């Protein structure tokens, strides 16, 4: 995979250049240590000049080689004081995260997905439900800001009311959220909001911020496993910023309208979550903060759109589509 090879390259290149440079130094020192061949029919003064150059450069090169060897081989605590090539690498890694290609992002999203589904939560695999969610997602994608990457919509088997996105087109909704939604348009509004996060590359931005923070001092941005670990942690624990939420809402609203869904469902669902009585507030509100502010802004956008119609408002049709979930619930 592109990212893997980039990561390998990142770790491999400095070692390669260290070897190359060392070998170059050794060859040069050997050459300069060689006396001028006496058999050459060369003038005496030229031979003297060669000796002088040889001595001067030999000492300079020996000094460089010794210094270089000391810096490279000197043992240093990895956390206390990063080695000089770690600093170089850090520049490379941030540069790469800033310029992550679509293919690299999708590959990284796939690896994060593998970790999430293998260790963190269980996917709900009832085909009628997963096909249904995927159809809603694929209906929305062409109307999003970023339709050119592949999207994967999955259902997480959890009573928590939540939805989230990682990167590279991976979107998750919980069975708890599907049961709480009253109609297809409300479910679609959450999915389109998550597509908005992916379109705006919010997870990539968060990963870059995390890599820049002091704790990730070495080659974390380049190291595939570290990048995936950050991605998993962000997916599970990190709330999005208010700014990211507002951005995803606006993108999501446009996508929802473009796909022909009733846009007011985005507001009604958020209000429903906010006003739910009893129990703890849904996870969705803690991972997607600033709900009151978001509702106000969405209402303002809806007034400007002035669209009162749209698909997906039939509660009976929706209950029929998610029947396997309701039987279990
Ligand atoms: Zn969000």
Boltz pocket constraint, residues with backbone or C-beta under 6 A from the ligand:
constraints:
  - pocket:
      binder: B
      contacts: [[A, 193], [A, 194], [A, 197], [A, 240], [A, 244], [A, 245], [A, 248], [A, 287], [A, 288]]
      max_distance: 6.0
